[in-house]
Amino acid sequence: MNKVPLTVKGAEKLREELDELKSVVRPRIIASIASAREHGDLKENAEYHAAREQQSFAEGRIAEIEGKLSNAQVIDVTRLDANGKVVFGATVEIEDVESEKTVTYQIVGEDEANIKESRISIGSPIARALIGKEVGDVVTVKAPGGDVEYEILSIQYI
């Protein structure tokens, strides 16, 4: 299986979610199943079936997170020697050459991506275009509406 790139914060969030699922959610679901069983006939017991469905979802998510963490390659961008280039985990300020609109993105793993928090996936077209470039470089991103050119204004490793 391939290594899954994660930032330190991303790995920490996954570990927190895993701990929450194992120590809080799982015991609560087990208690719900036990309570529903006390109500009698399981074939027509909606509470029991709902609790079993929740259990299935939670156990699936636990397995998924454990798999990701076991295959994770945690990258601490603050310790990388990137020589001023855009790398995984870097925070990049770019400007649309045509509209002069500036945006800042952090390049993160697939599971950490959240456009509302300005975190884009390493697999996104913008991130792929930026990787390996330096401040002052102009990159062309193939967007659905046509090619867009961005100039790299700054790169931070935070």
N, C-alpha and C positions, 0 to 999 in steps of 0.2 A: 504494500500500500504506500502511496506517496506521502511525503511529509507535508503537513498542513502548516503554512506560515502563520504565526500569531505574534502580535506585539505582547509585551509584558502585561499591559493593562487588559488586553483581550483574554489572555490565559488566566489572569486573575479573576475576571468576570465569569468565565466558564467554571472555574473551581468553586466560586461562590454559589453559582446556580446549582452545581452538582451537590454541594453541601446542603443547600436549602431543600433540594429534592429528597435527599437521603434522610436528613434529620428532622424535617418538618412535614413535608408533603406526604412522603411514604407512610409514616406512622398515622397521620390523619386519615388517609385512605383506608388503611388496615382497620382502624377503629370504625370507619363508616361501613365497611363490609361486615364487620362483626355485629354492628348494631342492626343492619338490614337483615342479617340472617336470623336474628331473634324474632323478626316479624312473621316468620313462617315460610309458606310456599315460595320457593325461589323462582319458579317459572313465571309467575305473574307479579314479581316484586320489582317495581321500577327503581326503587332506591338501590337495591342490590346491583341491578344491571348498570345503573349510572356509575356506581362506585367501582365496579369492575372495569368499565370503560375508562374511567379516570386512572385506575391502576395501570391499565395497558398503556395509556399515553405516557404516564410518568416513568414507567419502566423502560419504555422505548427511548424517551429523552435521556434517561440516565445512561443507557447503553451507548447512545449517540455521542454524548459528551465525553464519556470515558474513552470511546474510540478516538475522538478528535484529540483529546489530551495525550493519549498514548502515542499518537502519530504526530504530535505537535513539534514544530521547530520554533521555539520561542526566540524571537530576535529583539534584542535590546538596542534600539537605534542610538541611544546616548553613548554606547560603547563602541559603535562602529567607526572605522576610519574610512569615510566615504569620499574623501578628497573633493568635497564640494559638489558631488554628483547626487542626483535624485536616486534614492534607494528605498527599499521596503521600510515603512515606518516613518519616513521623512514627511515633514509638513511643508507643503509647497504653495507659494502664492503665485498665481498666474493671472495674466491679463489677456482678454480677448483683443487681438490686434485691431479688429474692425470696429468693435463697439467701445473699446477701452474700459470695459467692465472688469473689475478684479474679483477673484474668488480665491479662497484658501482651502486646500484639501490636505488631509493626512492619508497616506497610502497604507492600507491595512489588509488583513486577510478577509476572505469571503464572508466568514461568520461575523466579523466586526463591522462590516460596511454599514453605514447609516448616513444617507445623504443629508438628513436634517441636522446631523452633528458634524457635517463636513468631512466625513470619513468615507473614502471610496475604495472599492475592492482593487487589489493588485491585478485582477483580470479585466478591469474595465478599460474601454478604449483610451480614456484620458490617461490613466495610470500607465498603461503599456507604452503610450507615446512619450511620457515623461521620464520613465526609468532610464538612468544612465546619462541624462542631460544635465547641463549646468546653468547657473544664473546667466541670463542674457540670451540663451538659446531660444529659438522659435520652433515650436513643434506643430505639426499638422495632425489634427484628430479627425478621423472619418466619422462624421455624425450622420444620423438619418436625414437631416436637412441639407447635407452637403459638408464639404471639408471646412473645418474651423481652425484658425491659427491662433496659438497662444504663445505669449512670451513669458518666460520664467523670470519673475521679479526677485524672489528670495526662496531659500531653502533652509529649513531649520530641522535640527535633530533633537527633538524634545520628547 
